[in-house]
Amino acid sequence: MSQNESILSALKSGQELTPADALAQFGVFRLAARIDELRARGYSIQTTMRTVAGRHGPARVASYRLA
């Protein structure tokens, strides 16, 4: 299964993905690029910016889900 197929399957199951989730679950380092490819194929994917605890204080990360 390709990275895009794995990500799409997770999104279709209702999962919300962050770059850290994608790295841990699928070994995907560039989630935003994969999301852009899925959007180009016609999938409506929403982006929400979230603040999470980081090593050097709060960090903002994107979280993706199917619309």
C-alpha positions in Angstrom: 0.0 0.0 0.0 1.4 3.4 -0.9 1.8 6.3 1.5 -1.2 8.1 0.0 -3.4 5.0 0.2 -2.4 4.5 3.9 -3.1 8.2 4.7 -6.4 8.2 2.8 -7.6 5.0 4.5 -6.9 6.5 7.9 -8.7 9.7 7.0 -11.7 7.7 5.7 -11.9 5.8 9.0 -12.4 9.2 10.7 -8.9 9.6 12.0 -7.4 13.1 12.3 -3.7 13.1 11.4 -0.8 15.3 12.4 2.7 15.0 11.0 3.8 13.2 14.1 0.9 10.7 13.7 1.9 10.1 10.0 5.5 9.6 10.9 4.7 7.1 13.7 2.0 5.2 11.8 3.2 5.2 8.2 6.8 6.5 8.1 5.7 9.6 6.2 8.0 12.6 6.8 6.2 15.0 4.5 2.5 14.7 5.4 1.6 18.1 3.9 2.9 17.0 0.5 0.9 13.8 0.6 -2.2 15.8 1.6 -1.6 18.2 -1.4 -1.5 15.1 -3.7 -4.7 13.8 -2.3 -6.4 17.2 -2.7 -5.2 17.3 -6.3 -7.0 13.9 -6.8 -10.2 15.6 -5.6 -10.4 14.7 -1.9 -11.7 17.5 0.4 -9.4 17.6 3.3 -9.6 20.2 6.1 -6.6 21.6 7.9 -6.8 22.8 11.5 -3.8 24.4 13.2 -3.3 23.1 16.8 -0.9 24.2 19.6 0.9 21.3 21.2 3.6 21.0 23.8 7.1 20.9 22.2 10.6 20.5 23.5 11.2 24.2 23.4 7.7 25.3 24.4 4.4 25.4 22.6 4.4 24.6 18.9 1.8 24.9 16.2 1.1 21.9 14.0 -1.4 21.1 11.2 -4.0 18.5 11.8 -5.8 17.0 8.8 -9.2 15.3 8.4 -11.7 14.6 5.6 -14.3 17.2 5.2 
